[in-house]
Amino acid sequence: MKKLLFVFTFVSAIALQAQETKDVTYIRKHAILAVQEMELYRVPASITLAQGLLETAAGQSKLADQANNHFGIKCKGPEEWPLDLPRIYHDDDARGECFRSYKSVEESYRDHSKFLALRPYYKALFNLDPTDYKAWANGLKKSGYATDSKYASKLISIIERYNLNQFDAVPSEEVYAKLYSIYNNQDDYLLANNSNKASKKSDHKNNENVVLASYKPVENKTVVEETKPNNRTIEFETRSKNPKIRKKNHKNNIPYIVAEAGETIATISKMYNKTPSELAGFNEIQMGSKLKDGQIVFFGKKKSKGSDYAYLVKDGDDMYSISQRFGVKISSLYKLNNMEPGDQPKIGQRINLKTKVRS
């Protein structure tokens, strides 16, 4: 009996060691992605890594292997995952559920960041201390990310087992140096050296061209930009050299700034200590949308009515540009003008901003 117990214990130890080896391999491979996403979307790297480890069994799951899906994100219907996008069917809470499929692991990590940042029921997470992984883990469970009643405790256990919270305080250019200090792997040492050399030559970039540099003052100038249909660009405006007084008050009583070339929702939210999802919601755009030089970015909800009574549509106007120009919600513009959502105005058309058009 003792011999049998010894054999069982030995086999269990071997299995545990093998799983830990897989976990470490996953961490070493994906820590850089988790930290880069943290810098852009403020999701703690420890949480992202722990979720990836848990959801994919350290990259070994069917979803990870066949669809590059590392976070178990489902299709959620055609309004969120259009029918022309790749998908895979997998048994989960029910048989044959639809899951998102990605071209790369990088796409999966980016979609995970947006999935959390753009949904209102995760909004409370971004008010938490980004270094408080326990609060984030419990918040994810409370917000309905997973049905497993032990989901939060599992994430916390993984984070503490591998000290993943170390990555919550590491900039992306130092990730490989941190990995080398933890695991003493020569590959990480070489990557750390390459990362240091690269960081001296250029700033961190990603495939969405999100600029992480701080605000750089420019000369005062008036931007006159021809507005084209659907480019969601607003004309104008005199810029201040001082970032502290960039924020102005719109005539419809909403605080705003005028975006500069290269700025994004992510960089502006970081500069003004806002959540990306909050700013995207105020401006009725997707968080990954590129901002145009001269585009208005609101810091409060647009109103149901404007301060002006009406506006005559000019060449290049669309409902979004009019909405941003006058600080009126798009849905309100459609209702005030008896238009169907998605319809666009014609040149010379009167768009009511304050009172509903008579039928």
C-alpha positions as CSV (number, residue, x, y, z in Angstrom):
1,M,0.0,0.0,0.0
2,K,2.8,2.4,0.9
3,K,4.6,1.5,-2.4
4,L,1.4,2.3,-4.3
5,L,1.0,5.6,-2.5
6,F,4.6,6.5,-3.3
7,V,4.1,5.7,-7.0
8,F,1.0,7.8,-7.1
9,T,2.7,10.7,-5.3
10,F,5.7,10.5,-7.7
11,V,3.5,10.4,-10.8
12,S,1.4,13.4,-9.5
13,A,4.6,15.4,-8.8
14,I,5.8,14.7,-12.4
15,A,2.5,15.8,-13.8
16,L,2.5,18.9,-11.7
17,Q,6.0,19.7,-12.8
18,A,5.1,19.2,-16.5
19,Q,2.1,21.5,-16.1
20,E,4.3,24.2,-14.4
21,T,6.8,23.9,-17.3
22,K,3.9,24.5,-19.8
23,D,2.7,27.5,-17.7
24,V,6.1,29.1,-17.5
25,T,6.5,28.6,-21.3
26,Y,3.2,30.4,-21.8
27,I,4.2,33.2,-19.5
28,R,7.6,33.7,-21.2
29,K,5.9,33.8,-24.6
30,H,3.0,36.1,-23.9
31,A,4.1,38.4,-21.1
32,I,5.2,41.0,-23.6
33,L,1.7,41.1,-25.2
34,A,0.0,41.3,-21.8
35,V,2.1,44.3,-20.8
36,Q,1.7,46.1,-24.1
37,E,-2.1,45.7,-23.8
38,M,-1.9,47.0,-20.2
39,E,-0.1,50.1,-21.4
40,L,-2.8,50.8,-24.0
41,Y,-6.0,49.7,-22.3
42,R,-5.2,49.6,-18.6
43,V,-6.1,45.9,-18.1
44,P,-3.5,44.6,-15.5
45,A,-1.0,42.3,-17.2
46,S,-1.3,39.8,-14.3
47,I,-5.0,39.4,-15.0
48,T,-4.6,39.0,-18.8
49,L,-1.8,36.4,-18.3
50,A,-3.8,34.5,-15.7
51,Q,-6.9,34.4,-17.9
52,G,-4.9,33.2,-20.8
53,L,-3.3,30.4,-18.7
54,L,-6.6,29.4,-17.3
55,E,-8.7,29.6,-20.5
56,T,-6.2,27.8,-22.7
57,A,-4.6,25.4,-20.2
58,A,-1.3,27.2,-21.0
59,G,-2.0,27.3,-24.7
60,Q,-3.0,23.7,-25.1
61,S,-6.7,24.1,-25.6
62,K,-8.6,23.5,-28.8
63,L,-9.7,27.1,-29.0
64,A,-6.1,28.3,-28.7
65,D,-4.6,25.7,-31.1
66,Q,-7.2,26.0,-33.8
67,A,-8.6,29.5,-33.5
68,N,-5.9,31.5,-31.6
69,N,-8.6,32.3,-29.1
70,H,-6.9,32.6,-25.7
71,F,-9.7,34.1,-23.6
72,G,-12.8,32.0,-24.5
73,I,-14.5,35.0,-26.1
74,K,-17.7,33.9,-27.8
75,C,-19.2,35.4,-31.0
76,K,-22.0,37.2,-29.1
77,G,-24.2,37.6,-32.2
78,P,-23.6,39.3,-35.6
79,E,-23.9,42.8,-34.2
80,E,-20.6,42.1,-32.3
81,W,-19.0,39.5,-34.4
82,P,-20.2,39.9,-38.1
83,L,-21.0,36.7,-40.0
84,D,-18.1,37.3,-42.4
85,L,-15.5,37.0,-39.6
86,P,-14.0,33.6,-38.8
87,R,-15.4,31.5,-36.1
88,I,-15.2,28.0,-34.5
89,Y,-17.8,25.9,-32.8
90,H,-17.0,24.3,-29.5
91,D,-18.9,22.7,-26.6
92,D,-18.9,24.9,-23.5
93,D,-21.9,25.9,-21.4
94,A,-24.0,24.4,-24.3
95,R,-23.2,22.2,-27.2
96,G,-21.7,23.7,-30.4
97,E,-21.3,27.3,-29.1
98,C,-19.8,29.9,-31.4
99,F,-16.4,31.3,-30.5
100,R,-14.3,33.9,-32.2
101,S,-11.4,32.9,-34.4
102,Y,-8.3,35.1,-34.9
103,K,-5.5,35.2,-37.4
104,S,-3.0,35.6,-34.7
105,V,-2.5,35.4,-30.9
106,E,-1.9,39.2,-31.0
107,E,-5.4,39.7,-32.4
108,S,-6.8,37.6,-29.6
109,Y,-5.0,39.7,-26.9
110,R,-6.2,43.0,-28.5
111,D,-9.8,41.8,-28.8
112,H,-9.7,40.8,-25.1
113,S,-8.6,44.3,-24.2
114,K,-11.4,45.9,-26.2
115,F,-13.9,43.3,-25.0
116,L,-13.4,44.6,-21.4
117,A,-12.8,48.3,-22.2
118,L,-15.8,48.8,-24.5
119,R,-18.6,47.1,-22.5
120,P,-20.5,49.0,-19.9
121,Y,-20.8,46.1,-17.5
122,Y,-17.0,46.1,-17.1
123,K,-16.8,49.8,-16.6
124,A,-16.4,49.5,-12.8
125,L,-13.2,47.5,-13.3
126,F,-11.4,50.6,-14.7
127,N,-12.1,52.5,-11.5
128,L,-10.1,49.9,-9.5
129,D,-6.4,50.2,-8.6
130,P,-4.6,48.5,-11.6
131,T,-2.2,46.8,-9.2
132,D,-5.0,45.3,-7.1
133,Y,-5.3,41.9,-9.0
134,K,-7.6,40.5,-6.3
135,A,-10.2,43.2,-6.9
136,W,-9.9,42.8,-10.6
137,A,-10.3,39.0,-10.4
138,N,-13.4,39.4,-8.2
139,G,-14.7,42.2,-10.4
140,L,-14.5,40.0,-13.5
141,K,-16.5,37.3,-11.9
142,K,-19.0,39.7,-10.5
143,S,-19.4,41.3,-14.0
144,G,-20.3,38.0,-15.5
145,Y,-17.1,37.2,-17.5
146,A,-17.3,33.5,-16.6
147,T,-19.9,31.2,-15.1
148,D,-17.4,29.2,-13.0
149,S,-18.2,30.1,-9.3
150,K,-14.5,29.7,-8.5
151,Y,-13.2,31.8,-11.5
152,A,-11.9,34.6,-9.3
153,S,-10.1,32.4,-6.8
154,K,-8.5,30.4,-9.7
155,L,-7.1,33.6,-11.3
156,I,-5.8,34.8,-7.9
157,S,-4.2,31.4,-7.3
158,I,-2.4,31.5,-10.7
159,I,-1.2,35.0,-10.2
160,E,0.2,34.3,-6.8
161,R,1.8,30.9,-7.8
162,Y,3.8,32.6,-10.6
163,N,4.0,36.1,-9.1
164,L,2.4,37.5,-12.2
165,N,1.7,40.8,-10.4
166,Q,5.3,41.7,-11.0
167,F,4.4,42.4,-14.6
168,D,1.8,45.0,-13.5
169,A,4.7,47.4,-12.7
170,V,7.0,46.6,-15.6
171,P,7.2,48.8,-18.8
172,S,7.1,46.8,-22.1
173,E,10.7,47.5,-22.9
174,E,11.8,45.8,-19.7
175,V,9.6,42.7,-19.9
176,Y,12.4,40.4,-21.2
177,A,14.8,41.6,-18.6
178,K,12.3,40.8,-15.9
179,L,11.7,37.3,-17.4
180,Y,15.4,36.7,-17.5
181,S,15.7,37.7,-13.8
182,I,12.9,35.3,-12.9
183,Y,13.6,32.2,-15.1
184,N,17.3,32.7,-16.0
185,N,16.6,31.7,-19.6
186,Q,19.3,32.7,-22.2
187,D,16.6,33.4,-24.8
188,D,15.1,36.1,-22.6
189,Y,18.5,37.6,-22.0
190,L,19.1,37.9,-25.8
191,L,15.6,39.4,-26.3
192,A,16.2,41.8,-23.4
193,N,19.3,43.1,-25.1
194,N,17.5,43.5,-28.5
195,S,14.6,45.2,-26.8
196,N,16.9,47.7,-25.1
197,K,18.6,48.5,-28.5
198,A,15.3,48.9,-30.2
199,S,13.8,51.2,-27.5
200,K,16.8,53.6,-28.0
201,K,16.0,53.8,-31.7
202,S,12.2,54.2,-31.7
203,D,9.1,54.5,-29.5
204,H,6.9,51.5,-28.9
205,K,4.5,51.0,-31.8
206,N,1.7,48.6,-32.6
207,N,-0.4,47.6,-35.6
208,E,-3.0,50.3,-34.7
209,N,-0.4,53.0,-34.6
210,V,-1.3,54.0,-31.1
211,V,1.1,56.6,-29.9
212,L,2.1,56.3,-26.3
213,A,4.2,59.5,-26.1
214,S,3.1,62.3,-23.8
215,Y,1.5,65.5,-25.1
216,K,3.8,67.7,-27.2
217,P,2.9,71.4,-27.5
218,V,2.6,72.7,-31.0
219,E,2.3,76.2,-32.4
220,N,-1.1,77.9,-32.3
221,K,-2.8,77.4,-35.6
222,T,-6.2,77.2,-37.1
223,V,-6.9,73.9,-38.8
224,V,-9.1,74.2,-41.8
225,E,-9.8,70.7,-43.1
226,E,-12.2,69.7,-45.7
227,T,-14.8,67.3,-44.2
228,K,-15.5,64.3,-46.3
229,P,-18.5,61.9,-45.9
230,N,-18.1,59.3,-43.1
231,N,-14.5,60.4,-42.1
232,R,-15.8,61.6,-38.8
233,T,-13.6,64.7,-38.8
234,I,-14.6,68.0,-37.3
235,E,-13.1,71.3,-38.5
236,F,-11.3,73.9,-36.6
237,E,-9.8,75.2,-34.0
238,T,-7.1,77.3,-32.3
239,R,-4.8,75.1,-30.2
240,S,-3.2,76.0,-26.9
241,K,0.4,75.3,-26.3
242,N,-0.4,74.4,-22.7
243,P,-1.9,71.0,-22.1
244,K,-3.6,72.2,-18.9
245,I,-5.8,74.6,-20.9
246,R,-6.5,72.4,-23.9
247,K,-9.8,71.4,-22.4
248,K,-12.6,73.9,-23.4
249,N,-16.3,74.1,-22.9
250,H,-18.5,73.5,-25.9
251,K,-21.4,75.8,-26.6
252,N,-23.7,72.9,-25.7
253,N,-22.0,72.9,-22.2
254,I,-19.8,69.8,-22.6
255,P,-16.1,69.8,-21.9
256,Y,-13.9,68.8,-24.9
257,I,-10.5,69.0,-26.5
258,V,-9.4,69.1,-30.1
259,A,-7.4,66.0,-31.0
260,E,-4.0,66.3,-32.6
261,A,-2.4,64.1,-35.3
262,G,-1.4,60.8,-33.8
263,E,-3.6,61.0,-30.7
264,T,-6.0,58.2,-29.9
265,I,-8.7,57.5,-27.4
266,A,-6.2,55.5,-25.4
267,T,-3.5,58.2,-25.2
268,I,-6.0,60.9,-24.5
269,S,-7.7,58.9,-21.7
270,K,-4.3,58.3,-20.1
271,M,-3.4,61.9,-20.3
272,Y,-6.6,63.0,-18.6
273,N,-7.0,60.0,-16.3
274,K,-10.1,58.7,-17.9
275,T,-11.0,55.2,-19.0
276,P,-10.8,54.5,-22.8
277,S,-14.3,53.0,-22.7
278,E,-15.7,56.1,-21.1
279,L,-14.3,58.5,-23.7
280,A,-15.3,56.2,-26.5
281,G,-18.9,56.2,-25.1
282,F,-19.0,60.0,-24.8
283,N,-18.0,60.3,-28.5
284,E,-20.1,57.4,-29.8
285,I,-17.1,55.7,-31.5
286,Q,-15.2,52.4,-31.2
287,M,-12.2,52.7,-28.9
288,G,-9.8,51.5,-31.6
289,S,-11.0,54.2,-34.1
290,K,-8.3,56.5,-35.4
291,L,-8.8,60.2,-34.5
292,K,-8.2,62.9,-37.1
293,D,-6.2,66.0,-36.5
294,G,-8.8,68.6,-35.5
295,Q,-11.5,66.1,-34.3
296,I,-13.5,67.1,-31.3
297,V,-13.2,64.7,-28.3
298,F,-15.9,65.2,-25.7
299,F,-15.3,64.6,-22.0
300,G,-19.0,64.3,-21.1
301,K,-22.2,62.9,-22.5
302,K,-23.6,64.7,-25.6
303,K,-27.0,66.2,-25.1
304,S,-30.5,65.3,-26.4
305,K,-30.8,68.8,-27.8
306,G,-28.5,71.5,-29.2
307,S,-28.0,75.1,-28.3
308,D,-28.8,76.1,-31.8
309,Y,-32.2,75.5,-33.4
310,A,-31.2,74.1,-36.8
311,Y,-28.3,73.6,-39.2
312,L,-28.3,73.5,-43.0
313,V,-26.3,70.5,-44.3
314,K,-23.2,71.3,-46.3
315,D,-21.1,69.2,-48.7
316,G,-19.2,66.5,-46.7
317,D,-21.5,66.5,-43.7
318,D,-22.9,63.3,-42.2
319,M,-25.0,62.7,-39.1
320,Y,-21.9,61.9,-37.0
321,S,-20.0,65.1,-38.0
322,I,-23.1,67.1,-37.2
323,S,-23.5,65.3,-33.9
324,Q,-20.0,66.2,-32.9
325,R,-20.2,69.7,-34.2
326,F,-23.2,70.6,-32.1
327,G,-22.7,68.1,-29.1
328,V,-26.0,66.3,-29.8
329,K,-26.4,62.5,-29.5
330,I,-26.8,60.8,-32.9
331,S,-29.9,59.0,-31.7
332,S,-31.5,62.3,-30.7
333,L,-30.7,63.8,-34.1
334,Y,-32.5,61.0,-35.9
335,K,-35.5,61.4,-33.6
336,L,-35.6,65.2,-33.9
337,N,-35.6,64.9,-37.7
338,N,-37.9,61.8,-38.2
339,M,-35.0,59.9,-39.8
340,E,-34.2,56.3,-39.6
341,P,-30.9,55.3,-37.9
342,G,-28.2,55.0,-40.6
343,D,-29.8,57.5,-43.0
344,Q,-27.6,60.4,-44.1
345,P,-28.7,64.0,-44.8
346,K,-28.7,65.7,-48.2
347,I,-26.9,68.9,-49.0
348,G,-29.2,71.8,-48.1
349,Q,-31.4,69.8,-45.8
350,R,-32.4,71.5,-42.6
351,I,-31.4,69.4,-39.5
352,N,-33.3,70.3,-36.4
353,L,-31.2,70.5,-33.3
354,K,-33.7,71.6,-30.7
355,T,-37.2,70.8,-31.6
356,K,-38.7,67.9,-33.5
357,V,-39.5,68.4,-37.1
358,R,-43.2,68.4,-37.9
359,S,-44.5,65.4,-39.7
